[in-house]
Amino acid sequence: MKTKSTMVHPCNQQRRSFLKLSGLLGLGAASAALLPTPQAEAVLFGPREYKVSSTRLAMGSFLSITAIHSSKDEAENGIGLAWEEIDRLARLLSRHDPGTPVSQLNSTGALHKAPPEVLEVVARSLYHHRQTGGAFDITVKPLVDLFKERFAAGVTPSEAEISALLPRVGSEQIRFTAGDISFARQGMGITLDGIAPGYIVDRVSALLAGKGITSHLINCSGDIRTSGTAAKGKPWTVAIQDPAKQKAYPEVLAMTTGAISTSGSYEVFYDREKMFHHIVTPRTGHSPRLATSVTVKSFSVMDADALATGLMVMPPAEGVRFADSQPGCECFVVEQDGGFKKSASWNRLA
């Protein structure tokens, strides 16, 4: 599978950076908007309207927070609390830090009394696994590790190596028992890279809203939550970049409160032939090649995050039909040949 859950950690920040922010964000539609800044930057737009923004490296991706508020101090305080929450959640959900609960599950095959946040994300992952007919699958970690190790050594994984790992892939082999999580087969592992960033963005958005900062935008390398309005009451502007890098934007969206995520295959390739990229089809162990990017709008960034990856694995027409069948799901697919496919309800979700 996936843009996120099969992501090689050092490349996470490249994963979906083609969803760029423009317009009143002051970032520019094609700018490298995700550069880290040491502290929040505040810009005064009117007598009582500040735009306060801050960007840092989090979860292997650059994450940016922009708030529109009448009080600079309150906005900066809210963003500070948001970073604390991001750090806390990353310590629970990351697979890259050996001290996290997810790493413990991967190393031992069982996690007793799992934190509620881990249970929530894994449970939602299993829901999307069922909904997508297995296209979204957090148990592709063994394949991700194989690709990382073999290509780092300058060797293409063999069919025998890939086939040998396929029995370890399958979310139906994850067991829940009274707050415990375990694997039914040895050698399994999970990666939440394809859903946890969206979950964290949702949680941070709720935190900011709870502090009275109702107008804000959070962007974790393409997992985006917009809330309220941008400066001067105008909508937030989000542009989907052309994977062919022709300086044209297939879609430019005006958003108030909403959730959007993009998965793409063209940013990170392991091999010169571009046969292997950072999205893996769970059933075959190979990378899908029929689409170069899928953008999904949904009610939550967590759901959009998972569905964008799941739809990348499906053939484009099948992915569009799936989106049309799901309440609150819209998709925009850029195909391998540069053509577009859209769900019937694309860009209608409030």
Secondary structure, DSSP 8 states (H G I E B T S, - for coil): --SSTT--GGGGGGTTTTEEEEGGGSS-TTS-TT---SS-EEEEEETTEEEEEEEEEETTEEEEEEEEES-HHHHHHHHHHHHHHHHHHHHHH-SSSTTSHHHHHHHHSEETT--HHHHHHHHHHHHHHHHTTTSS-TT-HHHHHHHHHHHHTT----HHHHHHHGGG--GGGEEEETTEEEESSTT-----TTTHHHHHHHHHHHHHHHTT--EEEEEETTEEEEES--GGG--EEEEE--TT--S--SEEEEESSEEEEEEESSS-BSSTT---BS---TTTSS---SEEEEEEEESSHHHHHHHHHHHHHS-HHHHHHHHHHSTT-EEEEEETTS-EEE-TTTT---
